[in-house]
Amino acid sequence: MPVLSSLHCPTLPSLLLTLLLGFTGTAGEEFQVNQPEGSVSVRAGDIVTLACNVSAHSPAGPVLWFRKNGPKQQLIYSFNGSHFPRVNQVENTEVNQTDYSIRISDVSPKDTGTYYCVKLTIGHPDMAYVSGSGTYVSVNGASHELFQVQQAEMTQTVSTGDTVTLSCRVPDSFPKGPVLWFKGTGPHRELIYNFKGGIFPRVKEIGRTTKAGNTDFSIHIREISLADAGTYYCVKFKEGQPDLEFQSGPGTEVFVTRTSSHIAPGAPERHLMTMRGTKLRKNLL
């Protein structure tokens, strides 16, 4: 089965190489590139449609599709008539064309990543561009677990005063954005930890989250109390204004038991023996 990584990509002018460094911001504000779907899930072997609309009467210049998976970027499709196996446009390019959606056939897990629709504005000597917000494609197949937020433990039991470890792994192929830990769900969920910063006195991260390619977002919570019982969720967000929740882990439910460390070992037995000894002395008297 062919995959996108094997696509033949036409040679790009050196001026376009800057696009391959990432899509942060835009160089023009007169028009917009709209990708209405933030994420799409598809089964291996199926066809995925990636929607893109460019404002009418936008400046002259080509529209390109790129895929970004971690630090790697790749040209996926150009509307200039070049051949891209498995990829075709939804509608034919025409005067005042606004729909630049594409279809990718026979997808596989290797096609996972974030796809960007990019409009170029050609000028002399400058070339500006406007990028869509990106559409993350996940492919359900034999390796589906590789494209999920994973929390290894469904439940944890810990005693008061102890430390609990909550594990979380987030694929590096996910869109750029922060990872947060919450207790509970819904609008009143409690923020437990933010890897971007904040004051969380009892929480410490385990993984080297500032290292490129890091996937470990596990945490320690120390000095556990009965109030810490509940379900904890590791949640991946997609960068934006504001950041949008992208995918949550299944949750880890924490049960807290009251420690008996304040009772000296053998104390109940010694108390019972003292009572028996008192009764024995009374009988002897």
Secondary structure by P-SEA (a helix, b strand, c coil): ccccccccccccccccccccccccccccccbbbbbccccccccccbbbbbbbbccccccbbbbbbbbbcccbbbbccccccccccccccccccccccccccccccccccccbbbbbbbbbbbcccbbbbccccbbbbbbbcccccccccccccccccccccbbbbbbbbbbccccbbbbbbbccccccccccccccccccccccccccccccccccbbbbbcccccccbbbbbbccccccccccccccccbbbbbbbbbccccccaaaaaaaaaaaaaaaaaaac
